[in-house]
Amino acid sequence: MTQPLVSIIMAAKDTAPYLPGCINSIIGQTYKNWELIAINDHSKDRTPEILNWYAEKDDRIKVVHSKRHKLIPALKEGYATVKGELINRMDSDDKMPRDKLEVLVKEWMKYGKGHIIAGGTEHFVEKGEVGDGFRRYEIWLNEVARNETHYQEIYQECVIPSHCWIIHKEDFDKVNGFNPEVYPEDYDLCFRFYKEGLKVHGIDKVLHYWRDRSDRISRTWEEYKDNRYFEMKLRYFYQIDRDRGRPLVLWGAGRNGKDLAKLLFEEENSFHWVCDNKRKVGKDVYGITIEHQDAVPTFKNPQIVIVVTSPDEKVEIRKMLEGWGKKPVKDYWFFA
């Protein structure tokens, strides 16, 4: 097998307790042709010292000290220095299984440019247990990778973890890489993969160990506070999938439905709104009369946005839609 150089981009901010374990897992990879671009984002702990120590020991490790603050600017500065043909991203508190790069590269070589390889992930903690929310997300992510349903499920949640993909540099540049300063950056990147038409191939194998800790940025940053990301989802929905010649249906009248309805009014003069709650059917909400979901088959070739969160309800809705003879996937999307 030819061995293209893999550039691993890793921003680090105050992760000194975790860095040795992270970098040692990279050094221990069975695939040896890599470079690690480690960007110090204004750390106040021993992070710069640890990064410099490893760079002195292994010339595949290069340290960049970010001029600007925050994650995306740091990633941009590091990316400007890469020399690799293939790009991978790493988080400085996580760990790689020994064969991560070998598996990703070998799989990518089967397909080449225009393709992204995405693997499975597993959360871990030093003490205690992984939070239920992250465990559910992990199970869902691994199912998406196993079934290669990344684009079918993309409006539910970020379908490719930021650290568990490999892509050719030309394809990464084609989707504008780390340039858009939009958070969550990994989710926005997934949508750009989708918009550009890059094909995603999933691997049914855990290729990343993802640390769950109370001070991770997904828990503490304001940009991640409302993790439904409705504005981002709708922006890409209207860029990629919305056919304005077809009626739009919003399915679900709880908090998610009401919040999404407000955003839809910025794009649509009118839309159908359905649910199965007898107390809400027939009610006027924001000027729209909510209908029972049994009315959906009477709409002519609709596009359906679904905002229910219960896994059981989602299963039942899928069965209903398939039973009504709807086309799979492109007619309906789960947004929650």
C-alpha positions, -999 to +999 in steps of 0.1 A: +000+000+000+013+035-008+015+057+022+003+092+016+013+118+043-015+124+067-016+159+083-033+158+117-046+192+128-049+196+166-057+227+185-048+227+223-059+251+250-051+243+286-052+205+281-019+197+298-033+168+319-044+150+288-018+159+262+008+131+269-019+104+266-032+120+234+002+125+217+015+091+228-016+076+211-006+094+179+031+084+181+020+048+187+000+046+154+007+016+132+006+040+103+038+060+105+036+086+077+019+114+095+026+149+107+010+165+137+003+202+135-003+211+172-016+246+177-013+262+211-043+285+216-030+309+243-028+282+270-021+293+305-010+259+318+019+236+307+004+229+273+031+249+253+059+232+273+045+197+267+040+204+230+075+217+225+090+187+244+073+163+221+083+183+190+119+181+201+116+143+204+098+136+172+103+158+141+069+148+127+054+171+154+052+208+146+040+234+171+022+266+160+014+293+185-019+309+175-020+347+171-058+349+173-079+335+201-105+307+198-108+273+181-114+280+144-087+308+141-063+283+157-072+256+133-068+279+103-033+289+114-023+253+118-039+243+085-018+269+066+013+249+074+002+214+064+022+193+039+000+162+038-021+148+010-047+136+035-063+156+063-074+145+097-084+164+129-076+155+165-088+169+198-060+174+224-077+156+252-087+125+232-069+093+222-065+073+190-068+035+188-034+022+175-048+014+140-069+045+135-048+061+107-040+028+091-077+018+088-088+053+076-060+055+049-065+020+037-102+026+033-097+060+016-073+044-009-102+022-022-122+053-033-098+083-037-107+119-042-143+130-038-148+106-008-146+110+030-140+081+053-158+082+087-154+058+116-170+050+149-163+067+182-164+057+219-166+081+249-146+076+280-140+093+314-111+089+339-136+085+368-173+079+370-195+072+340-201+088+306-232+110+306-264+094+292-267+121+265-232+115+251-237+077+252-269+080+232-251+102+207-223+077+205-247+048+198-265+069+171-232+080+155-219+045+152-252+033+137-250+061+111-214+050+103-224+014+101-254+020+078-237+049+059-268+071+064-248+103+070-267+125+047-301+110+053-297+118+090-277+150+088-305+173+100-308+155+133-273+161+146-237+163+135-232+130+117-194+129+115-174+137+147-147+164+141-120+139+149-131+108+131-128+115+094-101+116+067-103+135+034-080+146+006-066+181+009-081+192-024-116+181-013-111+198+020-101+230+003-131+226-021-155+229+009-136+259+023-119+239+051-117+257+084-124+291+069-160+298+079-160+310+115-193+292+123-199+271+154-203+242+159-176+240+133-178+202+128-215+203+121-211+232+096-183+212+079-206+182+075-232+203+058-205+216+034-195+181+026-231+174+018-236+205-003-205+198-023-217+163-030-187+145-015-195+108-008-192+095+028-181+059+035-187+047+070-166+021+089-182-001+115-153+002+138-144+024+167-116+047+155-116+074+181-117+076+219-136+107+228-131+121+263-162+132+282-154+159+308-174+186+325-153+215+311-154+205+274-163+234+252-195+218+240-207+221+276-193+256+284-192+278+253-221+301+245-220+290+209-230+255+219-257+264+245-287+257+223-276+225+207-306+221+184-289+244+159-321+251+141-308+282+123-279+263+107-301+233+098-327+255+081-300+276+063-286+244+046-321+229+041-331+259+020-297+258+001-297+220-006-330+202-001-360+226-001-381+226-033-403+257-030-427+243-056-438+217-031-458+222+001-439+222+034-451+203+064-439+209+100-446+179+121-446+184+159-461+211+180-441+211+212-413+235+221-392+224+192-421+228+168-429+263+180-393+275+179-388+261+144-421+275+132-409+310+141-378+305+119-398+290+090-418+322+088-386+340+077-386+317+046-422+307+040-454+326+037-474+296+048-469+259+056-488+230+070-484+222+107-494+188+121-492+168+152-512+140+170-519+159+202-557+163+204-554+193+227-534+212+200-552+200+168-575+227+155-557+254+176-544+286+159-507+291+166-489+320+151-517+323+125-516+287+114-543+261+123-526+229+135-539+198+117-539+162+127-510+142+112-535+120+094-540+149+070-505+145+055-515+120+028-539+146+014-511+171+007-498+170-028-461+158-028-451+175+004-417+179+020-419+172+057-397+185+086-402+165+118-392+178+152-403+150+176-375+138+199-388+104+212-370+075+195-402+055+196-422+083+180-396+086+152-400+048+145-438+051+143-436+082+121-412+064+097-437+035+095-466+058+088-447+076+061-437+044+044-472+030+048-486+061+030-464+053+000-440+083+004-407+082-013-379+074+012-354+099+026-358+129+003-394+136+013-389+139+051-362+149+075-359+147+112-347+180+127-344+168+163 
